[in-house]
């Protein structure tokens, strides 16, 4: 069985790729850390949660404080799977095969 890998790219621009052939962990770190945002995983009340900075550390005044998101899951891997399913800071992650299909579809529409 082959391992699933991910591509992180910016919505609306398939050629603006932040990472390719990434593990689930690396894809999540790329998404959450995009543009200098800080994040932290925390186990709280029996579930894994993620906190993310209010702003990019590159913005005026720095990253601000870490605030909780509405995402939680029983395990860190399950939380990572939820994170990959959403857009973060304009970036999204899909499996490499899904990305390849998106590119092929976009190329066929151009013809």
Buried (B, 14 or more C-beta within 10 A) or exposed (E): EEEEBBBBBBEEEBEEEBBEEBBBEBBBBBBBBBBBBBBEBEEEEEBBBBBBBBBBBEBEEBBBEBEEBEBBBEEBEEBBEBBBEEEBBEBBBBBBEEBEEBBEEEEEEEE
